[in-house]
């Protein structure tokens, strides 16, 4: 999965806010199929924002241990 530059987090927040506004409009106008698609996009945007906000993406695997024969 492509992850945008961390300095572009503000852009992801703008995209998320736009999706929320579009969902509200689609719900108001009764376009339920569009709402479903927009909600999937919103979930993806939120996931990217959450992962970017969590800090480091590195995982400490510990030191390898040499098995005895």
C-alpha positions as CSV (number, residue, x, y, z in Angstrom):
1,X,0.0,0.0,0.0
2,X,1.3,3.5,-0.8
3,X,1.8,5.7,2.1
4,X,2.1,9.5,1.5
5,X,4.9,11.7,2.8
6,X,4.3,12.3,6.6
7,X,4.6,16.0,5.9
8,X,1.4,15.7,3.9
9,X,-0.8,14.7,6.8
10,X,-2.7,17.9,6.6
11,X,-3.8,16.9,3.1
12,X,-5.1,13.6,4.3
13,X,-7.1,15.5,6.9
14,X,-8.5,17.7,4.2
15,X,-9.5,14.7,2.2
16,X,-11.2,13.1,5.2
17,X,-13.1,16.3,6.0
18,X,-14.3,16.5,2.4
19,X,-15.4,12.9,2.4
20,X,-17.4,13.5,5.6
21,X,-19.1,16.5,3.9
22,X,-19.9,14.5,0.8
23,X,-21.4,11.6,2.9
24,X,-23.6,14.1,4.7
25,X,-24.8,15.5,1.4
26,X,-25.4,12.1,-0.2
27,X,-27.4,10.9,2.9
28,X,-29.5,14.1,2.8
29,X,-30.3,13.5,-0.9
30,X,-31.0,9.7,-0.4
31,X,-28.1,8.5,-2.6
32,X,-27.4,5.4,-0.4
33,X,-25.1,3.7,-2.9
34,X,-22.9,6.7,-3.1
35,X,-22.8,6.9,0.8
36,X,-21.6,3.3,0.9
37,X,-18.7,4.0,-1.5
38,X,-17.7,7.2,0.3
39,X,-17.7,5.5,3.6
40,X,-15.2,2.9,2.3
41,X,-13.0,5.8,1.1
42,X,-13.4,7.5,4.5
43,X,-12.3,4.3,6.3
44,X,-9.2,4.2,4.2
45,X,-8.4,7.8,4.8
46,X,-8.9,7.4,8.6
47,X,-6.6,4.3,8.5
48,X,-3.8,6.2,6.8
49,X,-4.2,9.1,9.3
50,X,-4.2,6.7,12.2
51,X,-1.1,4.9,11.0
52,X,0.7,8.2,10.3
53,X,-0.2,9.5,13.8
54,X,1.0,6.4,15.6
55,X,4.7,7.4,15.2
56,X,7.4,5.0,14.2
57,X,6.5,2.1,11.9
58,X,9.6,0.1,12.8
59,X,9.2,-3.1,14.8
60,X,11.9,-4.4,17.1
61,X,12.4,-8.1,16.4
62,X,15.0,-8.6,19.0
63,X,18.3,-10.3,18.7
64,X,18.6,-13.6,16.8
65,X,19.6,-16.6,18.9
66,X,21.8,-19.2,17.5
67,X,20.3,-22.7,18.0
68,X,22.4,-25.4,19.5
69,X,22.9,-28.5,17.4
